[in-house]
Amino acid sequence: MLNAKEKNEMSDNKEFDATQHFGDKHARVYDEKIQKVIRGYNEMHDLSYYLLKDNLPENARILVSGLGTGYEAITYAKKQEGWHIVGVDPAPEMITSSKNKITLLGLARKIEVVEGRVENIEENNFDAATSILVMQFLKDNGDKERYLWNISEKLRKGAKLIIIDLEGKKGSEKFCLLLSAWKKHQYTTRDDKEQIDKDFKHVDSDLQFIPEERIIDLLKATGFTKVCKFYKSFLFGGYIAEKA
């Protein structure tokens, strides 16, 4: 469990620019590091894929919000010949990284890469959208809700949305229990304790946690129904919902 000093260090969230955070240095190490940071990272994407596969047509069009280095979009494109993916990301370095991988793998005809945000996408008839590790950077001052509305407006009726983020009520007993176990896991599986401590300071200061109930309320408020939780790993939670 967290000790008293660690609990007292749970500070208020400060202004954070995700575009700057995911710069060139971060983009170069992201793929390797994220699998160490998130227990069950591959399973997260595997579960998401099979939920989409079971609910989408063979020629589905999928919007990936937060393309990152392209891992998710490439996974879908490799497994489903008929799917077309549009991936959007505001970080230029992430766009460059994903484009290089997509071109190298010969998947450019199946994956369209857009530098920008969801609202910059003109198409509004997608069969599904995913938002994995994106909304957690947005404040719950209208930004999270506006973000979900922007996604909702790009989807056809009945389309599926998968969303995975860090969640929880900061400072609560449950939150501290899971945070402490997650940190202990990192100390066991990674060698650089100083970097781990920096990573958890980033989690504390820059990530915008909200509890599960609030996530569900936001989804319902932005045009989604049939919300179902399908993934949990320490403080990470994943949901699938349907555009009403």
N, C-alpha and C positions, 0 to 999 in steps of 0.2 A: 504493500500500500504506500501511497505518497506520505511523506512525513509532513510535519507542520510547516516547515520552511518551504517545501515544494508547493503546498496548498496556498500559502500566502503569496507565492510568486505568480499565481494565476492572474495575470494582468488583463486590463481592458484591451480590446482589439484596437489596433492603430490602423491608419491608412495603409493600404497595401496595393501595389500595382503588379498584378499577376503577369502582365506582358513583359515588364522588366525582369521579374523574378525568373521567368523561363527564357533567359537569354542564352547566348551561345554556349557558355560553360555548362549550364544546367541541361541544355538539350543534348550535349555530347555524352553525358553520363546518366541521363534519365532512365533509359530502358533497363540498364543493369541495376541501378539503385532502387527503382520502384519495386522490383520483385523482392528485394530484401526488406524494404520498409513495410510493405503490405503483405501480411500473412494471407495466402490464398489469392494472390493477384491473378495468377493464371486461371484459377477456378472461377473467379469473378467474371472474367471474360468468356469462359467456357459456358457457364450457366446463362449468361446474357445471350450468347449465340444460339443456344438450343431453345430458349424462350422465343426468340425471333423466328428461328427456323420453323418452329411448330405453329406459328401464327401468321406467317407472311407468305405471299405468293412467290413463285419461282422467279418472277421478274420484278421483285420488289425494289423500290427506291428508298434508300435509308439516309437520313441526315445524322451525321456524327458531329455533335457540338463539342468542341475541345479535341480537335484531331490529334494534337500533340505530335509525337514522332511517328504516328501512323500505325501503331501496333494493332489497335482495334479494327480499323478499316481494312488493313491488310489481312487480318485473320478472317474477316467476313468474305473478302474478295477471293481468297484462296479456296474457301470451302463451298461457296455458292457461285456457280458460273453465271447465273442469270441476274444476280443482284447488282445494282448500280449504287455506289456510295458517294455522297457529297460530304466532304469533311471540311469544317471551318475552324479556324484558330486565329486569334489576334496577334500571336507572337511570331515575328518574322523568322526567327531562328528555328522554331518548331516547324514552320511551314517548309523551310529549306530542308530540314532533316527528313521530313515525311516525303517530300517530293523526290529526294535522292533515292530513298528506299523503294518507293513505288515504281520509279523508272527502272531501277536496277532489277526489280522482280518482274518487269513487263506487265504491270497492272494499271498503267495510266489510262487505258480505255475503260476501266471499270471503276476507277476512283478519281473523282474530280476534287481538286484541292483549292480552297478559297481562303485567302488571307482576309480576316475581318471577323465579324460577329454574326450571330444567327440572323439578326435583323437585316443584314446585307444580302441574304439569300433571297432571290426573287421567286423561286419555285414555292408553291404552297399546297402541294398535293402528295407529300411523302407518305409512304406506307408505315413508316416508323421513324423514331428518332432516339438517339442515345445521348446521355449527358453523364459522363463518368468522371468524377473528381473535378467538377467544374463549379457547381453552384456553391460549394463550400467556401469559395473565395468571396462571395457576394454577401453584403450586409442584409439583414432582415429589416430594412427600412423602406421597403418597396422595391429594392433591387432584385431580390430573389423572385418576388412575384412577377415583376416585369420581365425577367429572364424567362420564366416558365410560360408567360403569355406569348413571348416572341417565338418560342418553340411551338406552342399550341397552334399558332396562326399558320405555321408551315405544314401542318398535318391535315390529312383528309379525315373525315368522320370514321371512327372505328380503328384508326391507326394506333400503334403501340408506342409507348414511351418507356424507356429504361433509364433510371436515374440512380446513381450510386455516389454517396458522399460520406464524409465524416458527420456524425450526428451525436446528439446528447445534450444534457443540461450541465453546462460547466459548473464545477464545484460541488455537484451532487455526489452522494455516496456511490451511486452506480457509475457515474462518470469517472470518479477518481479510482475506483476499483479497476475498470477496464483500461484506463490510461496507464496506471502503474504496471499492470500485467503486460501491456504492449511495450512499454519502455524496457521492462525486464527481458522481454523476448528479444528486443533489439541489442541489448548488451550481450546476450548469449550468442546471437547469430552474426553480429558485425564486430569488427576489430577496433574501429576508431571511436572510442568513447567520447572524445571531445566533439567530433562531428555529430554523434548521436544527440548529445546535449544541445548543440546548436539547432538540430532538426526539431527537437521538441520545444525549444524556445520559439521557433517559427510556427509550430502548431498552435502554441499558446497565444502568440501575439497576432497572427495573420489569418488564422482560420475562423470562419464565422459559423460556429456551432448552433444548431437548433435541434430540439428533441424530435423524436419520431412523430409525435402527434402533430407538431407544427408542419412537418414535411407533408404529411397526409392532408392537412387543412389547405396548404398552399396548392397542392395538386388539384384538389377538388375545386378550389376557388378559381383556377385557371383553365377550367374546361375538361378536366380528367375525371374518370370514374373507374370503378373496379380496381382499386389500388390494392396490390398484393406485395407483401414483403417476401423476398426470396433469398436474400443474402445477408449474412452478419459475420463480421470478423473484428473482434475488439470494438473499436468505435466506428467502424465502417458499416453502413447499411445500404442495401439495394432494394429497389422497388420496380415493379412493372405496373403500368396503368394504361387506360384506354381513352382515346379522345372521344368525348361524348358527342 
